[in-house]
Amino acid sequence: MRVVLFTLLALCAGAAHAADVGKPAPDFAVADSNGKSHKLAEYKGKWVVLEWLNHGCPYVRKHYDGQNMQASQKRWSEKGVVWLSIISSAPGKQGHSTPEKANADAKQYGSAATAILLDTDSKVGLAYGARTTPEIVVINPEGVVVYSGAMDDKPTTDQADLKGATNYVDAALTEAMGGKPVTTASTKPYGCSVKYP
């Protein structure tokens, strides 16, 4: 048990730098909730947002129940950004989802994501060192990470805190897509831990 735990911690520690700002985003190939495969390399030339998702997490629920996440998804998707929600919870762990459940949740919450990726073997989450739900990574058209961290600056589960919060993702995309450096390019993500194997 200790060896397994140490190995997992080592993997997470090693991957923690994979989504560092200014570095190339790790490529991946994973199926979405409709069975379609998505490779990051296929989106070269486009802006991409990765959002780690677990609808059982109260921090995620804050953003979805308050329509904050969907508003950002819609706003940026309309501008040509590819928004990929990723479920990295392992089978048997809280937050794990079947394709049917993921699609039902997407409909229930009004998700405007481009696709919901089912990272059932947690390889994408570990490759990016994703620690929490929600956690966000913004990737530029050259495949380089320009933002990594929290959705906003209010690390609570209270929907009331959405009002007046600084939406780091909106700010990063606005600046980066406008040809400006991202003022706040890295923040500490907050939320529920990603439920790895």
Secondary structure, 3 states (H helix, E strand, C coil): CHHHHHHHHHHHHHHCCCCCCCCECCCCEEEECCCCEEEHHHHCCCCEEEEECCCCCHHHHHHHHCCHHHHHHHHHHCCCCEEEEEECCCCCCCCCCCHHHHHHHHHHHCCCCCEEEECCCCHHHHHHCCCEECCEEEECCCCEEEEEECCECCCCCCHHHHCCCCEHHHHHHHHHHCCCCCCCCECCCCCEECCCC
